[in-house]
Amino acid sequence: MTPNANLERLHDAGVSIWLDTLSRRLLDSGDFAGLIDDCSVTGATSNPTIFATAITGSDLYDQQLRRLASEGNHDTRELFFALALDDVRAAARELRSAYDHSDGRDGFISFECTPDLADDTEATIIQATELWQRLDQPNVLIKVPGTQAGLPAIEELTRRGINVNVTLLFALDRYEAVIDAYLRGLTARAAAGESLAGMASVASFFLSRIDTKVDARLAADSPLRGRVAIASARAAYQRYLAKFAGPEWERLEALGARSQRPLWASTGTKNPEYSDVLYVAELVAPDVISTMPQQTLRAFADHGEVARTLDAEPARADQTLADAAATGIDLAAITATLEREGVQAFCKSYHQLLDCIEGKLGALDRRSPTAQRVLVLTNEDLADANEVPESIRPLLDAAEEVYVVAPTLTTWMQWLADDRDSALVAADERLRTVFDHMRAGGLEPHGEIGAENQVTAITDALARFDADLIVLRLHAPGSEHENWREHRIAKNVRSHFDVATVVFYFDSEGLVVERDEA
C-alpha cells in the first residue's frame, strides 16, 4: 500500500513520526506494522499510563502472567517488567529497519524508569542501567524524567553509553540544563576513551498541557490563547540549534556524537476550539520528532498540511513569551507545577497497574479449565460442505461446547476512514453461514462477531468462553482472499494463549491441518 501522502510529506520535511502508544494488541494485530508501512511511523514511545491502559484493558497478557506465576514469580514490579519489556522488544524488532535505514538516527522505542524513582538519582541510574541491559537492543531509549534529580542521572547514563529519552520537560531553562547534562556525559565518555558512535538521545518537550494551564489564566478573547506552548517549542528549537554548534560540539561530533533531538510530546489537542493538528503542523523543521496519539496521526493523515513552521519567525516566539509574562503569566511556576503533576500522574498510573497485576494473579489462580470447550475462529464466508472437514469434526463432535467468533477484519484504510459497516455486515453473514454448516452436521454452536483483528477477537472471546482448544479457519496462504495480517495470526495465538491450537485451510491440493499442543 502507498504511504499516506500527508504523513510522507511530513517525514520528508525532516520530522520523525513516532506513535505515542504501545500495546500487545497493537503489535499482535499487525496494526503497528501497518502504521510503519502506511503512515511513515519510525518510532514509538511508552509510559506508565500507556502500559496501565494496555495491561488493565486487555486479556492478552493473562497467559504470560499465569506462566510467570507458575514459575514462582509473584513480584508485581518484576511481572510488569516481564510483560512490558516483551512488548518493547517486539516494537524494537518492528522498527529495526527504520533504525538501520537512518543509520541509527531514527527507529527507536522508549521505555520509562518507574516514576517512583523520579526524585532519586542513584536509584534511577541503577534501574535505567538494568533496563538497558535487559532489553539489549540498540534502538531502545530509556526514559528518564527531566527533574532536578534526573539531571545527574542523564549525565551518568550518557557517560555509560546508554540511550536516554528525557521526559516530562516543560520549562526552557530545564531544557537547557538537560542539554548541558547530555553534553557533559558525552565529554566525560570521550575523555575516558570510550566511543560516542551509535549513541542516541532525545529531549521530550510536553506541549498541550502548557496551553491548558496558561489558557485558564488568560481572558477569553486573548490572542495568546493556544500560542504559548508553540512559542515555547520554537524558543526551545533555537536553543537546540545554538547548543549543538560551535567548536566544542564540532569536536564531539567528529568523535561520532549525535545531537540530542527535540521531541514534541503531548501533541493531542485538548481544546476543541483549536486545530486538531495544531501541535504538529506548527512545529515542522528538520531533525525533530513528533510523537502523536493515534487520533492525531489519523487527523494529520486526513488534512494535515506541511510547511516549515518551527523556525520561520523565531523573534515572534520570543515576543509571544514576553507578552505572556507582561499579562502576569508566570511560566516558570506553571511549568514547575506541570512537572510535579506529571510525576504524580505517572505514579498513580503505575500503582494502579501494579494493583491490576495483583488482581489478575488472584483471578488466574482461581480459574479451573473446563475440558472439551472449543473456540473456533472463522474469517471466510464459505458455502462449502467441507467447512467442518472430517479431520476436524472429531474435535468438535467431542466438544462439550463450541463457540465461534468471526472477526470484522477491517483493513488499515477502512480504519483510517472510520468505515466498519461493510466489514460488520460481512462478519455477520460469515457467522450465520458457519452456524448453518455446523448445525447441519449435528452441532449446536453459539458465538459472536469479533473485534477488528483476529488476536483481539480471540482475546475478547476467551474472556467469555474458557476454551481448551482453539480452531483457526484461515485463508490459504497467498490466496487472493488472504488478509494482510494473517501471516502472523497462528504464531501470535500459539505464543500468547496457553491453549492447544488447530489451524486448517484449503489450498490447491486440498485440506491442510496443522496442530500444536499448549
One Martini backbone bead per residue (centre of mass of N, CA, C, O) as a GRO file, in nm:
protein
  518
    1MET     BB    1   0.098   0.035   0.020
    2THR     BB    2   0.061   0.363   0.003
    3PRO     BB    3   0.162   0.613   0.159
    4ASN     BB    4   0.068   0.871   0.319
    5ALA     BB    5   0.107   1.185   0.197
    6ASN     BB    6   0.116   1.371   0.447
    7LEU     BB    7   0.318   1.198   0.615
    8GLU     BB    8   0.542   1.187   0.403
    9ARG     BB    9   0.593   1.493   0.396
   10LEU     BB   10   0.669   1.520   0.691
   11HIS     BB   11   0.911   1.332   0.679
   12ASP     BB   12   1.059   1.489   0.442
   13ALA     BB   13   1.088   1.752   0.640
   14GLY     BB   14   1.231   1.599   0.914
   15VAL     BB   15   1.001   1.440   1.059
   16SER     BB   16   0.957   1.225   1.313
   17ILE     BB   17   0.722   0.958   1.342
   18TRP     BB   18   0.563   0.894   1.648
   19LEU     BB   19   0.411   0.677   1.864
   20ASP     BB   20   0.180   0.736   2.152
   21THR     BB   21   0.200   0.406   2.177
   22LEU     BB   22   0.151   0.072   2.342
   23SER     BB   23   0.071  -0.276   2.254
   24ARG     BB   24  -0.011  -0.600   2.204
   25ARG     BB   25  -0.246  -0.553   2.020
   26LEU     BB   26  -0.094  -0.374   1.815
   27LEU     BB   27   0.119  -0.591   1.747
   28ASP     BB   28  -0.047  -0.861   1.690
   29SER     BB   29  -0.242  -0.739   1.463
   30GLY     BB   30  -0.043  -0.542   1.271
   31ASP     BB   31  -0.084  -0.230   1.311
   32PHE     BB   32   0.203  -0.135   1.359
   33ALA     BB   33   0.313  -0.225   1.085
   34GLY     BB   34   0.107  -0.055   0.925
   35LEU     BB   35   0.210   0.224   1.023
   36ILE     BB   36   0.489   0.199   0.904
   37ASP     BB   37   0.398   0.154   0.603
   38ASP     BB   38   0.145   0.386   0.581
   39CYS     BB   39   0.260   0.636   0.808
   40SER     BB   40   0.574   0.685   0.862
   41VAL     BB   41   0.654   0.524   1.106
   42THR     BB   42   0.973   0.548   1.332
   43GLY     BB   43   0.827   0.526   1.622
   44ALA     BB   44   0.804   0.499   1.994
   45THR     BB   45   0.611   0.532   2.297
   46SER     BB   46   0.620   0.505   2.659
   47ASN     BB   47   0.426   0.462   2.967
   48PRO     BB   48   0.257   0.399   3.249
   49THR     BB   49  -0.021   0.472   3.128
   50ILE     BB   50  -0.007   0.299   2.874
   51PHE     BB   51   0.034   0.024   3.026
   52ALA     BB   52  -0.213   0.036   3.203
   53THR     BB   53  -0.414   0.029   2.969
   54ALA     BB   54  -0.316  -0.231   2.829
   55ILE     BB   55  -0.328  -0.438   3.076
   56THR     BB   56  -0.614  -0.370   3.203
   57GLY     BB   57  -0.766  -0.382   2.896
   58SER     BB   58  -0.647  -0.688   2.881
   59ASP     BB   59  -0.591  -1.053   2.806
   60LEU     BB   60  -0.307  -1.088   2.658
   61TYR     BB   61  -0.136  -1.125   2.946
   62ASP     BB   62  -0.243  -1.377   3.108
   63GLN     BB   63  -0.073  -1.619   3.015
   64GLN     BB   64   0.198  -1.503   3.106
   65LEU     BB   65   0.122  -1.465   3.399
   66ARG     BB   66   0.068  -1.759   3.464
   67ARG     BB   67   0.350  -1.863   3.397
   68LEU     BB   68   0.511  -1.686   3.593
   69ALA     BB   69   0.363  -1.780   3.848
   70SER     BB   70   0.435  -2.089   3.813
   71GLU     BB   71   0.754  -1.996   3.853
   72GLY     BB   72   0.733  -1.789   4.122
   73ASN     BB   73   0.629  -1.506   4.016
   74HIS     BB   74   0.500  -1.223   4.243
   75ASP     BB   75   0.630  -0.965   4.150
   76THR     BB   76   0.485  -0.690   4.019
   77ARG     BB   77   0.722  -0.539   3.892
   78GLU     BB   78   0.847  -0.781   3.743
   79LEU     BB   79   0.595  -0.847   3.581
   80PHE     BB   80   0.582  -0.584   3.430
   81PHE     BB   81   0.853  -0.607   3.292
   82ALA     BB   82   0.800  -0.871   3.142
   83LEU     BB   83   0.566  -0.763   2.973
   84ALA     BB   84   0.677  -0.489   2.858
   85LEU     BB   85   0.954  -0.581   2.736
   86ASP     BB   86   0.830  -0.756   2.518
   87ASP     BB   87   0.699  -0.521   2.366
   88VAL     BB   88   0.957  -0.358   2.316
   89ARG     BB   89   1.107  -0.571   2.153
   90ALA     BB   90   0.895  -0.597   1.930
   91ALA     BB   91   0.913  -0.300   1.840
   92ALA     BB   92   1.216  -0.301   1.774
   93ARG     BB   93   1.191  -0.500   1.543
   94GLU     BB   94   0.995  -0.333   1.366
   95LEU     BB   95   1.210  -0.070   1.372
   96ARG     BB   96   1.488  -0.163   1.253
   97SER     BB   97   1.475  -0.058   0.962
   98ALA     BB   98   1.470   0.244   1.040
   99TYR     BB   99   1.738   0.240   1.188
  100ASP     BB  100   1.917   0.143   0.953
  101HIS     BB  101   1.831   0.353   0.734
  102SER     BB  102   1.930   0.601   0.947
  103ASP     BB  103   2.189   0.522   1.101
  104GLY     BB  104   2.062   0.550   1.406
  105ARG     BB  105   1.849   0.812   1.413
  106ASP     BB  106   1.613   0.605   1.406
  107GLY     BB  107   1.386   0.364   1.533
  108PHE     BB  108   1.247   0.405   1.825
  109ILE     BB  109   1.201   0.279   2.162
  110SER     BB  110   1.040   0.355   2.472
  111PHE     BB  111   1.139   0.323   2.826
  112GLU     BB  112   1.040   0.366   3.161
  113CYS     BB  113   1.104   0.454   3.447
  114THR     BB  114   0.992   0.443   3.742
  115PRO     BB  115   0.822   0.711   3.900
  116ASP     BB  116   0.930   0.660   4.202
  117LEU     BB  117   1.237   0.773   4.092
  118ALA     BB  118   1.236   1.084   4.007
  119ASP     BB  119   1.401   1.174   4.304
  120ASP     BB  120   1.630   0.935   4.237
  121THR     BB  121   1.929   0.909   4.112
  122GLU     BB  122   2.055   0.629   4.179
  123ALA     BB  123   1.805   0.455   4.114
  124THR     BB  124   1.786   0.541   3.820
  125ILE     BB  125   2.060   0.437   3.726
  126ILE     BB  126   2.017   0.142   3.799
  127GLN     BB  127   1.755   0.086   3.640
  128ALA     BB  128   1.841   0.184   3.358
  129THR     BB  129   2.074  -0.015   3.328
  130GLU     BB  130   1.905  -0.273   3.356
  131LEU     BB  131   1.711  -0.220   3.118
  132TRP     BB  132   1.925  -0.199   2.899
  133GLN     BB  133   2.034  -0.489   2.939
  134ARG     BB  134   1.765  -0.645   2.900
  135LEU     BB  135   1.697  -0.545   2.613
  136ASP     BB  136   1.936  -0.540   2.407
  137GLN     BB  137   1.889  -0.272   2.215
  138PRO     BB  138   1.982  -0.014   2.001
  139ASN     BB  139   1.655   0.092   1.962
  140VAL     BB  140   1.665   0.207   2.264
  141LEU     BB  141   1.501   0.408   2.515
  142ILE     BB  142   1.554   0.560   2.826
  143LYS     BB  143   1.339   0.697   3.049
  144VAL     BB  144   1.396   1.024   3.196
  145PRO     BB  145   1.327   1.254   3.406
  146GLY     BB  146   1.352   1.624   3.409
  147THR     BB  147   1.455   1.648   3.684
  148GLN     BB  148   1.675   1.738   3.912
  149ALA     BB  149   1.757   1.434   3.963
  150GLY     BB  150   1.790   1.364   3.651
  151LEU     BB  151   2.046   1.510   3.554
  152PRO     BB  152   2.277   1.321   3.667
  153ALA     BB  153   2.163   1.071   3.530
  154ILE     BB  154   2.198   1.160   3.238
  155GLU     BB  155   2.502   1.194   3.249
  156GLU     BB  156   2.578   0.903   3.342
  157LEU     BB  157   2.434   0.741   3.120
  158THR     BB  158   2.590   0.867   2.891
  159ARG     BB  159   2.869   0.778   2.990
  160ARG     BB  160   2.770   0.462   2.957
  161GLY     BB  161   2.602   0.446   2.670
  162ILE     BB  162   2.301   0.534   2.715
  163ASN     BB  163   1.994   0.566   2.596
  164VAL     BB  164   1.807   0.882   2.617
  165ASN     BB  165   1.481   0.987   2.734
  166VAL     BB  166   1.370   1.297   2.807
  167THR     BB  167   1.113   1.367   3.032
  168LEU     BB  168   0.904   1.609   3.138
  169LEU     BB  169   0.918   1.878   2.961
  170PHE     BB  170   0.856   2.253   3.002
  171ALA     BB  171   1.118   2.414   3.050
  172LEU     BB  172   1.373   2.597   2.919
  173ASP     BB  173   1.588   2.578   3.141
  174ARG     BB  174   1.572   2.269   3.170
  175TYR     BB  175   1.646   2.205   2.884
  176GLU     BB  176   1.931   2.320   2.898
  177ALA     BB  177   2.025   2.133   3.130
  178VAL     BB  178   1.993   1.873   2.965
  179ILE     BB  179   2.195   1.934   2.747
  180ASP     BB  180   2.437   1.969   2.939
  181ALA     BB  181   2.431   1.682   3.051
  182TYR     BB  182   2.483   1.542   2.782
  183LEU     BB  183   2.754   1.683   2.717
  184ARG     BB  184   2.903   1.588   2.969
  185GLY     BB  185   2.878   1.287   2.910
  186LEU     BB  186   3.030   1.289   2.642
  187THR     BB  187   3.293   1.413   2.745
  188ALA     BB  188   3.359   1.191   2.953
  189ARG     BB  189   3.362   0.957   2.753
  190ALA     BB  190   3.586   1.067   2.571
  191ALA     BB  191   3.805   1.096   2.799
  192ALA     BB  192   3.791   0.766   2.843
  193GLY     BB  193   3.787   0.640   2.536
  194GLU     BB  194   3.501   0.628   2.443
  195SER     BB  195   3.249   0.573   2.240
  196LEU     BB  196   3.001   0.777   2.045
  197ALA     BB  197   2.898   0.581   1.862
  198GLY     BB  198   2.541   0.519   1.834
  199MET     BB  199   2.430   0.730   2.000
  200ALA     BB  200   2.123   0.837   2.179
  201SER     BB  201   1.902   1.134   2.207
  202VAL     BB  202   1.613   1.278   2.375
  203ALA     BB  203   1.382   1.566   2.414
  204SER     BB  204   1.073   1.595   2.591
  205PHE     BB  205   0.828   1.826   2.494
  206PHE     BB  206   0.553   1.950   2.652
  207LEU     BB  207   0.250   2.113   2.538
  208SER     BB  208  -0.072   2.120   2.586
  209ARG     BB  209  -0.048   2.159   2.895
  210ILE     BB  210   0.040   2.450   2.887
  211ASP     BB  211  -0.215   2.574   2.758
  212THR     BB  212  -0.415   2.483   2.970
  213LYS     BB  213  -0.292   2.659   3.196
  214VAL     BB  214  -0.275   2.936   3.057
  215ASP     BB  215  -0.568   2.977   2.952
  216ALA     BB  216  -0.696   2.988   3.245
  217ARG     BB  217  -0.538   3.294   3.276
  218LEU     BB  218  -0.698   3.401   3.035
  219ALA     BB  219  -0.870   3.565   2.833
  220ALA     BB  220  -1.103   3.474   2.602
  221ASP     BB  221  -0.970   3.708   2.385
  222SER     BB  222  -0.687   3.616   2.379
  223PRO     BB  223  -0.409   3.588   2.155
  224LEU     BB  224  -0.251   3.367   2.349
  225ARG     BB  225  -0.427   3.149   2.293
  226GLY     BB  226  -0.256   2.864   2.191
  227ARG     BB  227   0.071   2.994   2.189
  228VAL     BB  228   0.281   2.923   2.416
  229ALA     BB  229   0.376   2.638   2.344
  230ILE     BB  230   0.480   2.706   2.063
  231ALA     BB  231   0.683   2.921   2.157
  232SER     BB  232   0.848   2.731   2.336
  233ALA     BB  233   0.935   2.537   2.110
  234ARG     BB  234   1.075   2.750   1.934
  235ALA     BB  235   1.279   2.834   2.149
  236ALA     BB  236   1.401   2.553   2.190
  237TYR     BB  237   1.513   2.520   1.901
  238GLN     BB  238   1.716   2.752   1.919
  239ARG     BB  239   1.879   2.620   2.150
  240TYR     BB  240   1.955   2.371   1.998
  241LEU     BB  241   2.116   2.509   1.769
  242ALA     BB  242   2.321   2.650   1.966
  243LYS     BB  243   2.434   2.401   2.127
  244PHE     BB  244   2.479   2.243   1.835
  245ALA     BB  245   2.746   2.435   1.824
  246GLY     BB  246   3.067   2.473   1.761
  247PRO     BB  247   3.371   2.358   1.860
  248GLU     BB  248   3.290   2.153   2.084
  249TRP     BB  249   3.081   2.002   1.918
  250GLU     BB  250   3.260   1.934   1.674
  251ARG     BB  251   3.443   1.747   1.836
  252LEU     BB  252   3.225   1.540   1.916
  253GLU     BB  253   3.122   1.483   1.629
  254ALA     BB  254   3.398   1.368   1.524
  255LEU     BB  255   3.354   1.118   1.746
  256GLY     BB  256   3.018   1.050   1.687
  257ALA     BB  257   2.825   1.249   1.780
  258ARG     BB  258   2.487   1.329   1.868
  259SER     BB  259   2.225   1.496   1.881
  260GLN     BB  260   1.961   1.610   2.085
  261ARG     BB  261   1.654   1.558   2.005
  262PRO     BB  262   1.363   1.701   1.957
  263LEU     BB  263   1.047   1.631   2.132
  264TRP     BB  264   0.704   1.624   2.067
  265ALA     BB  265   0.471   1.627   2.319
  266SER     BB  266   0.154   1.645   2.370
  267THR     BB  267  -0.018   1.671   2.067
  268GLY     BB  268  -0.291   1.656   2.171
  269THR     BB  269  -0.575   1.825   2.143
  270LYS     BB  270  -0.776   1.971   2.407
  271ASN     BB  271  -0.898   2.205   2.243
  272PRO     BB  272  -1.172   2.222   2.027
  273GLU     BB  273  -1.097   2.517   1.905
  274TYR     BB  274  -0.859   2.375   1.791
  275SER     BB  275  -0.654   2.230   1.608
  276ASP     BB  276  -0.589   1.879   1.567
  277VAL     BB  277  -0.275   1.979   1.443
  278LEU     BB  278  -0.119   2.206   1.588
  279TYR     BB  279   0.140   2.036   1.731
  280VAL     BB  280   0.248   1.977   1.430
  281ALA     BB  281   0.222   2.203   1.205
  282GLU     BB  282   0.386   2.429   1.397
  283LEU     BB  283   0.656   2.198   1.415
  284VAL     BB  284   0.832   2.226   1.139
  285ALA     BB  285   1.149   2.055   1.103
  286PRO     BB  286   1.449   1.957   1.109
  287ASP     BB  287   1.532   1.710   1.349
  288VAL     BB  288   1.252   1.617   1.455
  289ILE     BB  289   0.994   1.504   1.687
  290SER     BB  290   0.663   1.348   1.655
  291THR     BB  291   0.430   1.257   1.893
  292MET     BB  292   0.137   1.050   1.835
  293PRO     BB  293  -0.164   0.990   1.859
  294GLN     BB  294  -0.387   0.829   1.668
  295GLN     BB  295  -0.581   1.068   1.625
  296THR     BB  296  -0.364   1.266   1.515
  297LEU     BB  297  -0.261   1.092   1.288
  298ARG     BB  298  -0.530   1.077   1.139
  299ALA     BB  299  -0.569   1.381   1.099
  300PHE     BB  300  -0.311   1.434   0.932
  301ALA     BB  301  -0.374   1.232   0.709
  302ASP     BB  302  -0.631   1.395   0.619
  303HIS     BB  303  -0.538   1.745   0.680
  304GLY     BB  304  -0.246   1.792   0.673
  305GLU     BB  305   0.007   2.046   0.666
  306VAL     BB  306   0.322   2.134   0.498
  307ALA     BB  307   0.555   2.346   0.674
  308ARG     BB  308   0.808   2.562   0.769
  309THR     BB  309   0.742   2.667   1.113
  310LEU     BB  310   0.945   2.657   1.358
  311ASP     BB  311   1.173   2.884   1.215
  312ALA     BB  312   1.028   3.132   1.075
  313GLU     BB  313   0.965   3.313   1.370
  314PRO     BB  314   1.156   3.363   1.636
  315ALA     BB  315   1.074   3.649   1.741
  316ARG     BB  316   0.774   3.585   1.789
  317ALA     BB  317   0.811   3.387   2.019
  318ASP     BB  318   0.945   3.582   2.217
  319GLN     BB  319   0.705   3.782   2.221
  320THR     BB  320   0.493   3.589   2.335
  321LEU     BB  321   0.638   3.541   2.605
  322ALA     BB  322   0.646   3.840   2.687
  323ASP     BB  323   0.339   3.889   2.681
  324ALA     BB  324   0.269   3.682   2.896
  325ALA     BB  325   0.430   3.815   3.124
  326ALA     BB  326   0.278   4.094   3.107
  327THR     BB  327  -0.004   3.941   3.200
  328GLY     BB  328   0.107   3.737   3.450
  329ILE     BB  329   0.263   3.496   3.342
  330ASP     BB  330   0.407   3.218   3.524
  331LEU     BB  331   0.591   2.990   3.369
  332ALA     BB  332   0.768   2.869   3.589
  333ALA     BB  333   0.536   2.780   3.775
  334ILE     BB  334   0.377   2.612   3.572
  335THR     BB  335   0.604   2.405   3.496
  336ALA     BB  336   0.652   2.302   3.783
  337THR     BB  337   0.368   2.188   3.818
  338LEU     BB  338   0.367   1.997   3.573
  339GLU     BB  339   0.592   1.817   3.669
  340ARG     BB  340   0.455   1.715   3.929
  341GLU     BB  341   0.194   1.613   3.794
  342GLY     BB  342   0.333   1.409   3.609
  343VAL     BB  343   0.457   1.230   3.824
  344GLN     BB  344   0.191   1.169   3.978
  345ALA     BB  345   0.037   1.040   3.741
  346PHE     BB  346   0.239   0.809   3.692
  347CYS     BB  347   0.225   0.690   3.974
  348LYS     BB  348  -0.072   0.620   3.970
  349SER     BB  349  -0.062   0.429   3.724
  350TYR     BB  350   0.148   0.235   3.839
  351HIS     BB  351  -0.016   0.141   4.090
  352GLN     BB  352  -0.259   0.042   3.931
  353LEU     BB  353  -0.105  -0.169   3.775
  354LEU     BB  354  -0.010  -0.341   4.015
  355ASP     BB  355  -0.296  -0.400   4.116
  356CYS     BB  356  -0.391  -0.544   3.861
  357ILE     BB  357  -0.186  -0.773   3.862
  358GLU     BB  358  -0.273  -0.884   4.134
  359GLY     BB  359  -0.567  -0.940   4.049
  360LYS     BB  360  -0.503  -1.133   3.814
  361LEU     BB  361  -0.364  -1.350   3.979
  362GLY     BB  362  -0.610  -1.426   4.147
  363ALA     BB  363  -0.795  -1.503   3.908
  364LEU     BB  364  -0.610  -1.722   3.782
  365ASP     BB  365  -0.600  -1.909   4.034
  366ARG     BB  366  -0.925  -1.968   4.019
  367ARG     BB  367  -0.898  -2.113   3.764
  368SER     BB  368  -1.077  -2.382   3.583
  369PRO     BB  369  -1.048  -2.584   3.339
  370THR     BB  370  -1.254  -2.684   3.068
  371ALA     BB  371  -1.330  -2.944   2.902
  372GLN     BB  372  -1.425  -2.943   2.576
  373ARG     BB  373  -1.367  -2.638   2.478
  374VAL     BB  374  -1.442  -2.474   2.167
  375LEU     BB  375  -1.268  -2.241   1.964
  376VAL     BB  376  -1.381  -2.069   1.668
  377LEU     BB  377  -1.218  -1.936   1.386
  378THR     BB  378  -1.358  -1.719   1.131
  379ASN     BB  379  -1.272  -1.565   0.780
  380GLU     BB  380  -1.489  -1.718   0.582
  381ASP     BB  381  -1.731  -1.732   0.324
  382LEU     BB  382  -1.860  -2.059   0.303
  383ALA     BB  383  -2.033  -2.294   0.068
  384ASP     BB  384  -1.890  -2.553   0.206
  385ALA     BB  385  -1.902  -2.883   0.307
  386ASN     BB  386  -1.592  -2.846   0.437
  387GLU     BB  387  -1.604  -2.655   0.685
  388VAL     BB  388  -1.622  -2.946   0.844
  389PRO     BB  389  -1.395  -3.154   0.840
  390GLU     BB  390  -1.318  -3.474   0.922
  391SER     BB  391  -1.049  -3.402   1.090
  392ILE     BB  392  -1.220  -3.194   1.279
  393ARG     BB  393  -1.491  -3.315   1.385
  394PRO     BB  394  -1.400  -3.477   1.641
  395LEU     BB  395  -1.341  -3.223   1.808
  396LEU     BB  396  -1.641  -3.120   1.799
  397ASP     BB  397  -1.803  -3.375   1.885
  398ALA     BB  398  -1.644  -3.377   2.178
  399ALA     BB  399  -1.773  -3.124   2.255
  400GLU     BB  400  -1.939  -2.946   2.497
  401GLU     BB  401  -1.851  -2.670   2.347
  402VAL     BB  402  -1.920  -2.418   2.088
  403TYR     BB  403  -1.730  -2.131   1.976
  404VAL     BB  404  -1.783  -1.851   1.759
  405VAL     BB  405  -1.559  -1.629   1.576
  406ALA     BB  406  -1.602  -1.316   1.376
  407PRO     BB  407  -1.409  -1.108   1.241
  408THR     BB  408  -1.409  -0.795   1.077
  409LEU     BB  409  -1.146  -0.718   0.915
  410THR     BB  410  -1.021  -0.444   0.912
  411THR     BB  411  -0.852  -0.220   0.755
  412TRP     BB  412  -0.654   0.050   0.763
  413MET     BB  413  -0.828   0.220   0.564
  414GLN     BB  414  -1.092   0.175   0.712
  415TRP     BB  415  -0.997   0.298   0.978
  416LEU     BB  416  -0.925   0.577   0.868
  417ALA     BB  417  -1.234   0.613   0.760
  418ASP     BB  418  -1.434   0.494   0.967
  419ASP     BB  419  -1.517   0.200   0.815
  420ARG     BB  420  -1.731  -0.087   0.933
  421ASP     BB  421  -1.993  -0.185   0.799
  422SER     BB  422  -1.908  -0.398   0.585
  423ALA     BB  423  -1.755  -0.581   0.787
  424LEU     BB  424  -1.998  -0.647   0.972
  425VAL     BB  425  -2.177  -0.779   0.761
  426ALA     BB  426  -1.977  -1.002   0.680
  427ALA     BB  427  -1.949  -1.128   0.962
  428ASP     BB  428  -2.245  -1.205   0.999
  429GLU     BB  429  -2.264  -1.393   0.753
  430ARG     BB  430  -2.038  -1.583   0.838
  431LEU     BB  431  -2.159  -1.680   1.104
  432ARG     BB  432  -2.423  -1.801   0.986
  433THR     BB  433  -2.288  -2.003   0.795
  434VAL     BB  434  -2.139  -2.168   1.010
  435PHE     BB  435  -2.385  -2.247   1.171
  436ASP     BB  436  -2.524  -2.404   0.946
  437HIS     BB  437  -2.305  -2.618   0.903
  438MET     BB  438  -2.294  -2.725   1.196
  439ARG     BB  439  -2.598  -2.800   1.226
  440ALA     BB  440  -2.596  -3.002   0.986
  441GLY     BB  441  -2.374  -3.178   1.172
  442GLY     BB  442  -2.497  -3.161   1.488
  443LEU     BB  443  -2.439  -2.884   1.595
  444GLU     BB  444  -2.439  -2.622   1.880
  445PRO     BB  445  -2.360  -2.323   1.832
  446HIS     BB  446  -2.195  -2.027   1.946
  447GLY     BB  447  -2.148  -1.652   1.933
  448GLU     BB  448  -1.953  -1.387   1.753
  449ILE     BB  449  -1.861  -1.077   1.677
  450GLY     BB  450  -1.557  -0.948   1.628
  451ALA     BB  451  -1.298  -0.783   1.613
  452GLU     BB  452  -1.081  -0.640   1.386
  453ASN     BB  453  -0.890  -0.853   1.505
  454GLN     BB  454  -0.798  -1.173   1.583
  455VAL     BB  455  -0.663  -1.157   1.860
  456THR     BB  456  -0.881  -0.981   1.987
  457ALA     BB  457  -1.117  -1.172   1.936
  458ILE     BB  458  -1.004  -1.401   2.110
  459THR     BB  459  -0.971  -1.251   2.373
  460ASP     BB  460  -1.269  -1.174   2.410
  461ALA     BB  461  -1.380  -1.466   2.400
  462LEU     BB  462  -1.210  -1.581   2.644
  463ALA     BB  463  -1.356  -1.398   2.855
  464ARG     BB  464  -1.635  -1.585   2.800
  465PHE     BB  465  -1.460  -1.847   2.693
  466ASP     BB  466  -1.316  -2.139   2.833
  467ALA     BB  467  -1.080  -2.268   2.649
  468ASP     BB  468  -0.889  -2.581   2.523
  469LEU     BB  469  -0.955  -2.502   2.209
  470ILE     BB  470  -0.821  -2.377   1.899
  471VAL     BB  471  -0.984  -2.294   1.589
  472LEU     BB  472  -0.845  -2.218   1.264
  473ARG     BB  473  -0.994  -2.046   0.990
  474LEU     BB  474  -0.820  -1.996   0.693
  475HIS     BB  475  -0.660  -1.879   0.450
  476ALA     BB  476  -0.475  -1.933   0.197
  477PRO     BB  477  -0.168  -1.893   0.127
  478GLY     BB  478  -0.169  -1.644  -0.127
  479SER     BB  479  -0.444  -1.570  -0.155
  480GLU     BB  480  -0.677  -1.333  -0.253
  481HIS     BB  481  -0.818  -1.348   0.053
  482GLU     BB  482  -0.589  -1.277   0.217
  483ASN     BB  483  -0.502  -1.135   0.494
  484TRP     BB  484  -0.242  -0.919   0.580
  485ARG     BB  485  -0.226  -1.053   0.894
  486GLU     BB  486  -0.215  -1.380   0.874
  487HIS     BB  487   0.092  -1.461   0.895
  488ARG     BB  488   0.067  -1.414   1.236
  489ILE     BB  489  -0.167  -1.557   1.384
  490ALA     BB  490  -0.063  -1.836   1.476
  491LYS     BB  491   0.184  -1.734   1.628
  492ASN     BB  492   0.029  -1.554   1.835
  493VAL     BB  493  -0.153  -1.768   1.957
  494ARG     BB  494   0.075  -1.962   2.054
  495SER     BB  495   0.230  -1.736   2.235
  496HIS     BB  496  -0.043  -1.614   2.413
  497PHE     BB  497  -0.192  -1.903   2.433
  498ASP     BB  498  -0.266  -2.168   2.667
  499VAL     BB  499  -0.367  -2.334   2.389
  500ALA     BB  500  -0.470  -2.546   2.188
  501THR     BB  501  -0.397  -2.574   1.823
  502VAL     BB  502  -0.589  -2.541   1.515
  503VAL     BB  503  -0.505  -2.539   1.167
  504PHE     BB  504  -0.710  -2.458   0.872
  505TYR     BB  505  -0.705  -2.522   0.508
  506PHE     BB  506  -0.745  -2.452   0.155
  507ASP     BB  507  -0.586  -2.566  -0.122
  508SER     BB  508  -0.504  -2.695  -0.429
  509GLU     BB  509  -0.470  -2.994  -0.262
  510GLY     BB  510  -0.644  -2.916  -0.009
  511LEU     BB  511  -0.628  -3.015   0.302
  512VAL     BB  512  -0.487  -2.833   0.587
  513VAL     BB  513  -0.322  -2.945   0.895
  514GLU     BB  514  -0.245  -2.784   1.213
  515ARG     BB  515  -0.084  -2.888   1.525
  516ASP     BB  516  -0.083  -2.757   1.870
  517GLU     BB  517   0.029  -2.778   2.179
  518ALA     BB  518   0.038  -2.621   2.496
   0.00000   0.00000   0.00000
